[in-house]
Amino acid sequence: SPAMLPIADGARAWAGAPGGRARQCLLFRVGRVVARLDVSDGPKAARELQALKRAHLLPYAEAVAQRVRRVLAQYWLAIGGGTVAAQKLLHVQPRKAEQLLAEYPILLLPELPTAIASLGAGYEAISDRLAVLQGLARSNWLVYRQTIRALVRILLDETVGEPRVNADAALRLVVAHRRLDADHAWAALETECCARTNAT
């Protein structure tokens, strides 16, 4: 049975010896990305007394996870004016930060605090503040619902990035909020998101 490892957002590891050669496999997830490292001993490994161990793969898995985090952060910052929104949030007075949500609905994207934190040490406090702001925004449900729907529309109509990835992010938002809100408009949005997610 596979071993569980604390790599990225969760990992499983297998070991085997097909054809007498040692093999190690790591399968791990970073956000929406699933990665696999599958390594087998070389033909001279036994003669050179170089046994393949799981520990040999861990530094590579961590490097892959860091690279994926950077790429995902760059991706989400490029969507819906995320980089501009992060800059505005950096310079806005704290009491006016909530007003930015209407202007930049992308700030409600769950992935954005992590993406903003990747911009460097100067943005870590902004990232934390955004995570709190996202939670506080729900206190005014009517405005929040309108802003989330605007975010869904931005994701569906965005020309940057992969349309199916954007549609999947929109679908996750719609499904999560449809459970909380009986408004029938969510059903229409869910149908549209599903169609775009499954488009070829």
C-alpha positions as CSV (number, residue, x, y, z in Angstrom):
1,S,0.0,0.0,0.0
2,P,1.3,3.5,-0.7
3,A,2.9,5.6,2.0
4,M,1.6,9.1,2.8
5,L,4.2,11.8,2.7
6,P,4.0,15.5,3.7
7,I,5.0,16.9,0.3
8,A,3.1,19.9,-1.2
9,D,-0.7,19.4,-0.6
10,G,-0.4,15.6,-0.1
11,A,1.7,12.8,-1.6
12,R,1.7,9.1,-1.9
13,A,4.8,6.9,-2.5
14,W,5.3,3.4,-3.9
15,A,8.3,1.2,-4.1
16,G,8.8,-1.8,-6.3
17,A,11.4,-3.9,-8.1
18,P,10.1,-4.8,-11.6
19,G,12.6,-7.0,-13.4
20,G,14.9,-6.9,-10.4
21,R,15.6,-3.2,-10.6
22,A,14.5,-0.9,-7.7
23,R,11.8,1.6,-8.5
24,Q,10.4,4.5,-6.5
25,C,7.3,6.5,-7.4
26,L,6.0,9.7,-5.9
27,L,2.6,11.1,-6.8
28,F,1.8,14.5,-5.3
29,R,-0.6,17.4,-5.7
30,V,0.1,21.2,-5.6
31,G,-3.1,23.1,-5.9
32,R,-4.8,21.9,-9.1
33,V,-1.7,20.2,-10.5
34,V,-0.8,16.6,-10.0
35,A,2.8,15.5,-10.5
36,R,4.5,12.2,-10.6
37,L,8.2,11.2,-10.2
38,D,8.9,7.7,-11.3
39,V,12.5,6.5,-11.1
40,S,14.1,3.1,-11.6
41,D,17.6,2.0,-10.9
42,G,20.0,2.2,-13.8
43,P,21.6,-0.9,-15.3
44,K,24.8,-0.5,-13.3
45,A,23.3,0.5,-10.0
46,A,23.8,-2.8,-8.3
47,R,27.4,-3.2,-9.5
48,E,28.2,0.4,-8.3
49,L,26.4,-0.3,-4.9
50,Q,24.0,2.6,-5.5
51,A,20.7,1.5,-4.2
52,L,17.7,3.7,-5.1
53,K,15.9,5.0,-2.0
54,R,12.8,7.2,-1.6
55,A,14.9,9.9,0.1
56,H,16.7,10.4,-3.2
57,L,13.5,11.6,-4.8
58,L,12.4,14.0,-2.0
59,P,14.6,17.0,-3.0
60,Y,13.4,16.7,-6.6
61,A,9.7,16.5,-5.5
62,E,10.2,19.6,-3.3
63,A,11.8,21.5,-6.3
64,V,8.9,20.5,-8.5
65,A,6.4,21.6,-5.9
66,Q,8.1,25.0,-5.6
67,R,8.2,25.4,-9.3
68,V,4.5,24.5,-9.6
69,R,3.6,27.0,-6.9
70,R,5.4,29.8,-8.7
71,V,3.7,28.9,-12.0
72,L,0.3,28.8,-10.4
73,A,0.9,32.1,-8.7
74,Q,1.9,33.7,-12.0
75,Y,-1.1,32.2,-13.7
76,W,-3.7,33.5,-11.2
77,L,-2.0,37.0,-11.0
78,A,-2.3,37.2,-14.8
79,I,-6.1,36.5,-14.7
80,G,-8.6,39.3,-14.3
81,G,-6.1,42.0,-13.5
82,G,-4.7,40.1,-10.5
83,T,-1.3,41.9,-10.5
84,V,-2.9,45.3,-10.8
85,A,-5.3,44.4,-8.0
86,A,-2.4,43.3,-5.8
87,Q,-0.6,46.6,-6.4
88,K,-3.8,48.6,-5.5
89,L,-4.3,46.5,-2.4
90,L,-0.7,47.2,-1.4
91,H,-1.2,50.9,-1.5
92,V,-4.8,51.3,-0.4
93,Q,-5.6,52.5,3.2
94,P,-6.9,49.5,5.2
95,R,-10.3,51.0,5.8
96,K,-10.8,51.4,2.0
97,A,-9.6,47.9,1.0
98,E,-13.1,46.5,0.9
99,Q,-14.0,49.0,-1.8
100,L,-11.5,47.4,-4.1
101,L,-13.5,44.2,-4.2
102,A,-16.2,45.8,-6.4
103,E,-13.5,47.2,-8.7
104,Y,-11.4,44.1,-8.8
105,P,-13.6,41.0,-8.1
106,I,-10.5,38.8,-8.8
107,L,-9.5,39.7,-5.2
108,L,-12.2,37.2,-4.0
109,L,-10.5,34.3,-5.9
110,P,-9.5,31.8,-3.2
111,E,-6.1,31.2,-4.9
112,L,-5.2,34.9,-4.9
113,P,-3.8,35.3,-1.3
114,T,-1.3,32.6,-2.0
115,A,-0.4,34.1,-5.4
116,I,0.1,37.5,-3.9
117,A,2.4,36.1,-1.2
118,S,4.6,34.7,-3.9
119,L,5.4,38.3,-5.0
120,G,7.9,38.6,-2.1
121,A,8.3,39.6,1.5
122,G,6.6,43.0,1.0
123,Y,3.4,41.3,0.0
124,E,3.0,38.7,2.8
125,A,1.1,41.1,5.0
126,I,-1.1,42.1,2.1
127,S,-1.7,38.4,1.4
128,D,-2.8,37.9,5.0
129,R,-5.0,41.0,4.9
130,L,-6.7,39.8,1.7
131,A,-7.5,36.4,3.3
132,V,-9.2,38.2,6.2
133,L,-10.9,40.6,3.7
134,Q,-12.3,37.7,1.7
135,G,-13.9,36.3,4.9
136,L,-15.3,39.7,6.0
137,A,-16.8,40.3,2.5
138,R,-19.4,37.6,3.2
139,S,-21.0,39.7,6.0
140,N,-22.8,41.7,3.3
141,W,-24.3,38.8,1.4
142,L,-26.0,40.8,-1.4
143,V,-22.9,42.7,-2.3
144,Y,-20.8,39.6,-1.9
145,R,-23.0,37.5,-4.1
146,Q,-23.0,40.2,-6.8
147,T,-19.2,40.4,-6.6
148,I,-18.7,36.6,-6.8
149,R,-21.0,36.5,-9.9
150,A,-18.8,39.3,-11.4
151,L,-15.8,37.2,-10.7
152,V,-17.4,34.1,-12.3
153,R,-18.1,36.1,-15.4
154,I,-14.5,37.4,-15.5
155,L,-13.2,33.9,-15.2
156,L,-15.5,32.7,-18.0
157,D,-14.8,35.5,-20.3
158,E,-11.0,35.8,-19.6
159,T,-8.8,35.6,-22.7
160,V,-5.6,35.0,-20.7
161,G,-4.7,31.5,-19.7
162,E,-6.4,28.2,-20.4
163,P,-10.2,28.6,-20.8
164,R,-11.0,25.3,-19.2
165,V,-8.9,26.0,-16.1
166,N,-10.6,29.4,-15.8
167,A,-14.0,27.7,-16.2
168,D,-13.2,25.1,-13.6
169,A,-12.2,27.8,-11.1
170,A,-15.5,29.5,-11.9
171,L,-17.4,26.2,-11.5
172,R,-15.9,25.6,-8.1
173,L,-17.1,29.1,-7.0
174,V,-20.6,28.5,-8.3
175,V,-21.0,25.1,-6.7
176,A,-19.7,26.3,-3.4
177,H,-22.1,29.3,-3.4
178,R,-25.1,27.5,-4.9
179,R,-25.1,25.4,-1.7
180,L,-25.4,28.5,0.4
181,D,-27.9,30.5,-1.7
182,A,-31.2,29.3,-3.3
183,D,-31.1,31.9,-6.1
184,H,-31.8,30.2,-9.4
185,A,-29.2,32.2,-11.2
186,W,-26.5,29.9,-9.8
187,A,-28.0,27.0,-11.7
188,A,-27.7,28.8,-15.1
189,L,-24.1,29.8,-14.2
190,E,-23.3,26.2,-13.2
191,T,-24.6,24.9,-16.6
192,E,-22.5,27.5,-18.4
193,C,-19.4,26.7,-16.4
194,C,-19.8,22.9,-17.0
195,A,-20.2,23.5,-20.7
196,R,-17.0,25.5,-20.8
197,T,-15.1,23.1,-18.6
198,N,-16.0,20.2,-20.9
199,A,-15.4,22.1,-24.1
200,T,-12.7,20.6,-26.4
